[in-house]
Amino acid sequence: MINKISITTLSLILFTLEIISPTLASHDDHHNIEALLSCLSSNSVHNFTSTPNDHHRLLNLVIQNPIFTRPAFNKPATIVLPQSKEQLATTISCCTHGSWTIRLRSGGHSYEGLSQTAQTPFVIIDLMNLNRVEIDLGSETAWVESGATLGEVYYVISQASNEHGFPAGYCPTVGSGGHISGGGFGMLSRKYGLASDNVVDAMLIDSTGRILDRGLMGEDVFWAIRGGGGGTFGAIYAWKIKLVKVPKRVTVFRFFKRNMDIEASTNLLHKWQSVGPTLEDNFSLLTALFKADENIDIGGSFLLEFHGFYLGPKSEAISRIDQVYSDLKIPTDEYLEVSLIESLAHIAGLDSVAQMKDRFLKYDDRGFKAKIDLPKSPLPLKAITGVLERLLKEPRGFVVFNGLNGMMSKISSGASPFPHRKGTLMMVEYIVAWNMDEDMESDKFLSWLNELYEYVGQFIDDKPRVSYVNHVDFDLGEIDWRNESSASNAIEISRIWGEKYFLSNYDRLVRAKTEIDPNNVFQHPQSIPPLTGLMENSIDEL
């Protein structure tokens, strides 16, 4: 199916267990690490951590949010790195047989550490060695193993064609497995939809180790895995994605408005709400808002960063922005006419296209927490002013505005689990990030973020106040699967956040979960629960 191509991978060959770290040895007899590793070894899976040094080095290698390195978080018993779909299936079977909680790690970007933490004894299955990408330009498709990062996917596509791309996220180190499982929004989404909207087949490994393509898993499960969230329905071995056509040259800009006072910033952001979401589908425009560093931006309070992307020549992009957003006053030399891969590297802030395939690149070593809104109406001037006033009090905070509409509004809300389609104006993300030497003050930073989120909430009319599963947020609620009372009422407990992520698609996801994983092997604090026991009799009622 997928032939190995020349992509740099981490070569980790970690053989049979010789030394068990204190972390591993602390598990009870029911979770026997020796039995697990014996199961793996006897089935020709030898790529797993076997010493404390290997264990901790690999655990932290791709953790993108360092708060999950805190000692308070449980550590995995071992980390397994399968090198084929057969080894992945074997690993899942061995973990299931030993009653281990499974954590699948594609890129390590989960906002709540879902790929590297758990409440019960667990194993991380790290997919970094499953990062092969096979391009078929004849059918304009590609098979992508789920350990491939977005940067690796973009890079391989660019080597095969300068007229094709794939609509997915901005950050090149994000893993395709988790990203596509939750939807996947990026610069091409206003033209072509989410990453998950452009998946035509997949290979899923279920809790028994079966390898299922679209036909074998069935349409309900195939629907669910394209936006229903990662780590819930099984392990995605690979996606078959549809490549989209792009011009040989596109236009991109990354422009900063500095020394902005509160009135000018408010007016510019308010204007963005009538521009970013309403531009033609070929255009994408996002903005990020920061409190200015007084040491650099003397004379102003705020820094606004604008990222623009246009599927066309520089002259057209300049003309359009000057027409609808002349207040930006972007110098013409800020517009770059480049190839698609060069534009993606520029937006990501990279020095070269070659860095797109560096999965171990660390953008930031700060801890962070994020929350999100998907409003259907513009925020009033008063709301924006209030956001700016709160940013003045916390320089570690920032806010990002992404315009939706375009193709996003032309796809029905039930076409995939991601329901935020027609009528959804934008995606607004609130973030606070702090240096780890300030971690003792994290409660203060989180309180600031929560107050900001609650403040904006009074201007959001949508009920429920929705969110996006790829920006997973435990503040919306979580379930402790160890608690029998919670587990027995999981459908309604999970509905609290499930309907915020998926609206009316939540019940269909429950049906798909019951079909593919009735024993709830793939679970985490916000995973979709299956119907169990007597509840199965009412499955048709959902």
N, C-alpha and C positions, 0 to 999 in steps of 0.2 A: 504493500500500500504506500508506504513512505520510505523512500531511499535516503540514506544519510548523505547530507551535503556538507560542504566545507563551511561550518560555522564554528567559531571558537566556543568550546564548552569547558567547564571545569572537569578535569580528569581526577575523579576521586574513586579509588579502588580500596575499599576498607574491608578487610577480611574478617575471618571468624573471631568471635568474641574471645578475648584473653583476659581483659581487665574490666570489671564492672564498676562504674563510678558510684559514689554514694547516692546520687540522684536515682540511678537505676535500681540499686539494691534496696531502696526504701519501699518499693511496691510490695503489696501483699502477695501471698502465695497464689491467689487466684489469677493474678496477672504475672505469670512467670516469664521473666525476660529470657531465660535460657531456653525455655520451650519455644518461644516466638522465634528466636534467632536460629534455633535448630530447624524449625519448620522452613524458614527462609533458605537456609544453607542446603538443606536436603532437597530443595526444589530449585537449586541453581541460582538463587539470589544471594550474592555475596557483598553487594555494595551497601553497607550500612555502617553506622558509627559503632566503634568497639572500645574506645578509650575515652577518658574524660576530656583530653585535649581535642580529639576529633569532634566529640559531641558538642562542646561549647563553641568551638571555632565555627563549625558548620551552622549551628543554631543561629548565631548572630550575624552570619555572613550577609544575609539579604534582608534582615529585619529593617524595614524602612522607618519605623517609628520606635525610637530607642526606649520609650517608656515600657515596652514589653520585655526589656532586658532586666527590669527590676527583680530583685530576689523574691519578692512576694508572689510572682507569677510561677505557676507550676512549670516544670521542664519535662520534655518528652523522655520516655524510656530509651528510645533510640530514634535515629533518623535514617530512613531507607531511601536510596536513590535508584529507582528502577531504570533500566536502559532499553526496555522494549515493552510493548503492550502486554506480552505474556508475563514479564516480570512484575508489571503493575498489577495484573490480575492475581498473580500468586501472592503478592504482598497483601492485597486486600483480603484474600481468602485466609491467610495466616492470621491477620489481625482480627478478623471476624471470629475465627475459630477460638482464639484466645480471649475474646471479649474485650479487646482493646478499643478505646476510642480512637477514631481515625481523624487526622488533620492533613488535608491536602494543601501543599504549598507550591504555587506556580511562580509568583514573583515576590511574595511577602509584603504586599501593600495593604492588606486588610486594615481598615481604620480602627477596628477593635481587636486586632490581633487574632482573628479567627483561624489563621493558618498556622499559628505557632503557640497557642495556649489552649488549655482545657481545664475543666474542674475535676476530671477523673483521669486515671492513668491512661496515657495516650502515646501514640506513635505519629511522628511526622513523616508523611510520604512526600519527599521533595522531588519535584518533577523537572529539575533543571537540566538533567541529561536527556530528557524527552523534549528536545527543542528543534527538531528537524522541520523544514518547510519544503514542500514540493509544489512547484508551480506548473500549471498546465495552461499555457496561453491559448491553446486551441479552443478549450471550453471556457476560458477566462475564469478559472477556479484555482484554488490551492488547498492542499491538505496541510494543516498546521497542528503540530503536536502541542499539547496544552502547556508544556513547560517553556515554549518559546515566548520571549518577551515581545511587546509591541515593536520595540526598536529592531529586534531581529527580524520580525515579520516584514516591517517596512523596508529594511535593508535588502532582504532577499528578493522582494518584489521589484525593487529598484534595479537590481542587477539583471533581472529578467526582462524588464520593460520600463521605459520612461513615459509610458502612456497608461499605466494602470496604478491603482492604489487600493487601499482598504479603509473604510470609515471606522476608525477606532480612536482611542484616547490620545492625549497630548504627551504623557510621560513615557519615555521609551523603556524604562525598567519595569513597568507593570507587566505581570504575566497574563498571557492571552487566556489561560484556562479560567481564572476567576473573573477577569474583566468581561469576557463575552458572556459568561454565565449570568452576570447581573445586568446586561444590556450593552454598555460601552458607548459613551458619547465622546465626540471629538470634532475637529475642525471640518470634517467632511459630512457631518451628520445632518446639517440643514439641507444638503444636496441629496444624500443617499440613505439617511436614517442611521440607526444605531448599528454597532458591530453585529449584534445578535439578529438584526433584521436582514443581514446579508450572509447568514449561515444556511447552507442547503443540505447538509448532512453532518453527522457526527458519529463518533465511536465512543460509547459509554460502557464502563465496566460497573456492573451492579455488585451488591453485597455478597453474592455467591461466587463472584469471579467470572461471570458470563461477559463476553465481549459482544456488544449489541450495536448494530448500525441503525439508521433511521427506520428501516423496515422492520427490524426485529424488536426495537424498543416500542414502536407504535407512535402514532401521531400525537397522542396526549402527552406522553413523556417527552417527545421531541419538542413539542411546544413549551413544556415547562422548563427545560434546561436552557432555553434561549431567553434568559431574563429573569428566571425565578430565583437566582442567587446561587452562589457556589457552595459546595460542601453539603448539599441537601439530598440530591437524587442519586448520586453515584459519583464515580470518578470519570471525568472527561479525559479520554486518551488523546483525541484529536478532533478538530473541527474541519469540515470542508466549507471553505468560505468562497463567496462570489467576489471576484475582483471587479472594480468599477473603473470606468474610463475617466482619464484626466488629461488636460492639455500637457504638452511637453514642457511648457513654461507656465508657472503660476506666479502670483504676486503675494508678497507677505510683508508685513511691517510689525515692528515691536517698538512702540513709541511711548515716551514718558512725558507726562505733564507735571512739571515740578513747581514748587513754591505756590501751591494753590491754597487760598484761604477757604474758609468754610462756605461762604456764599458762592464763590466760583465753582467749588467742588460739587456743591448741591445742584447747581444749575446744569453742570456738565453731565452729572450722573442721571439727573431727571430727563435730560434730553436723550441720553443713551437708550432709555427705555422705549422711546418711540422710533429708534433707529436700529439697534442691534437685533431685535426680534422681527423686524419688518423688511429688512434688506432682501433682495432677491436670493434665491436658493444658492447661487454660486458664491455668495459672500458670507463670511463668518466674522463676527467682531465681539470680542470679550474685553472686559475691563476689570482690573483689580485695584482696590483702594487701600492705601496704607497711611498711617500717620508718618509724616516725614521725619527723617533723621535730622534733628536741628543742627548737627555738626556739618551737614552737607547742604541742606535746603534752607538756609537762613532766609527769613523773610516770608516763609509760608508754613502752613500747618500740615499739608497733605501732598502725597505723591500718588498720581493716577497712572496706571500702566495699561496700555491698549495693545491688544494683539489682533491684527487683522489678517485675513486670508481670503484670496479671491482666485477663483478658477478662470483666469484670463490674464490679459496683458496689463502691464503697469499703467498705461495711459488710461484704460477704462476704470481701473481701481481708483486712481487719483480723481478722475472726473466725478465718479459716483460719491466718494467721501466728501469732496468739496461741495457737492450739490446738497447732500442730506445732513452733513455734520461739519459744517464749515468752522464751527467753534473749536474744533480740534487743532486746526492750523498745523497740519503735519507737513514738514518740509519734504519736497519731492525726493530728496536723496535718502529718506527713511524707507521709501518703498523699494523693495528688491524683487526683481524678476528672475526667478530661479526654477530649478526642477522641483518636483514634489518632495523628494527626499531631502533636498537642501532646505526647503521651507520648513519641514518638520523638525530638522535639526536646529534651525534658527529659532523657531517658536519654543523649543525645549531649552534654549540657552546653551547649546553645545558649541564647542569650538570647531568640530569637524563632523562630517557624515559618518566617518568610521566609528565615532563614539556611540552611534545608534545601536551597535551590536554589543556594547559593553554592559552586560547585565548586572555587574557589581558596582556600577557607578552610583555614588551617593550624592544626591543633590543637597541634602541638608542633614545635619546631625542633631537637630532639635526635636524634642518631644512635641506632640501636637494633639489637638482635639478639634473636630469639625462638626458642624451641623448644617442642615440644608433646607431650603424652601423651593417650591416650584409654583410661584404665584400665577394666577390667571389675569391679574390686573396690575397695572403699574403701581409702584409705591408712591404715595404722595410726597410732596416736598417736605412736609413736616417729618415724615418717617425717615427720609434720607438725612435731614439735618440732625435728627436724633441719633442715627447711626454714627455720623461724623463726630458728634459730641462725645459719644462713648469711646470712639477710637482715640480721641485726645487723652483719655484717662488710661489707656492700655496700649502702649506702643508695640506690644507683641501680637496684637490682633490685626486682622485684615479681612476684607470681604471681596469675593469674586462674583461677577455678574456674567452669565452666559446666555445669549439669545437662543431661543428655540424656534418654533414654527418651521417654515419650509417643508421639506419632506416629512419631518416629524409630525406635522399636523395632518398629513395626508394618509397616514397609516392608522387603521382603526385601533381603539384602545384595547380590544381583545385579540388582536393579531399575535401578540406575544404577551408575556406576563407584565412587561413595562406598560403601564396604562396612561402615562402622562403625555397625551398626544394633542388633539385638536383643542384649542383654547388655552393651553399652557403657554404662557408668554416667555418665561425665562427660568433659569436655574440660578439661585443665589446661595453661595456657600460662605458661611461664617467660620473663621479659623482663628485659633490662638496657638502660637508656637513659642516654646521657651527653651533656653539652653539647659542641658541636663545638670549643670551646677546650680541651677535654680529650682530643681525638681521638688525640693522641700516646700516650695511655695505654689505647687501646682493646683492646690485646692482654690487658691485665690484667683488664679488664671481661669479655672473652670467656672468659678462663680461669675466672673466677668462675662464669659461666653454665654452662660445660661441666661444672665440678665439681658444681654443684647438680643438673644433669640426670643425671649419672652416679650421684650419691648416691640420687636418687629411684628410679633404675632398678633398684636391688636390691630394691625393694618392688613392682615391676611384674612380675607373673607371666606376662603375655601374651607369646607368642612367635609371630611376631616382635614386637618393640616397635614399635607402629604410629605413624603420623603422618597429617597431613592436608595435601593438596596445596595448599590455599589458604594454608597457613602454610609455604610451601616453605622447605626447609632444606638448603643445600648440604653441611652436615656429614654428611648421610646418604650422600653420594657425588655425583659428577658425571662427565660424559663430555666429552672434548675431541674434537669432530667433525673437527678437523684431523688427528688421529692416525689413520692408516689402520688400524693394528692394533686400536685401540679401536673404530673404526667398524665393522670387520668382525665384532666380537664384541659389538655393541651390545645385542643382546637380553638376554644374560646379565649384562652390566655394569649395564644399566639395571634389571634385575630386583632388584638390591640395594636400591634405594630404591623401585622401582615396586611391589613387594609390600608395602612398609611403608605406602605410600599407599593401594593398591588391593587388597591381598591376592590372592585368586584371580581377580579381575577383570583383572589385569594382562595375561594372555594374550589376552583378548578385545579389550583396547585395542590390542594389537599387530596383531591381525587388522584392526581398523577403520582403524588408521593405514596399513597396507599397502594397503587398499582406496582410501582417499581421497587419500593423499599418499605414493605409493610412492617418489618421488625425495627425500623428506625435505626439502622446501623449508622447511617450518615446523619449526624446530628450536631448541633451547636446551640448556643443560647437563643438564637433567633431563627433556627431552621424551621422549615415547614413540617408540621407533624402529620403522621398518618392517622387514619381512622383505625380504631382498635376495638376488639371484643364486640359487644352489642352494637357499638356505633357503626360497624361495617354494614349493618342492615339498613342504615339510613343513608348510605353513600349516594343513592340516586336523588336524595332530597337536597343535596348541596348544589 
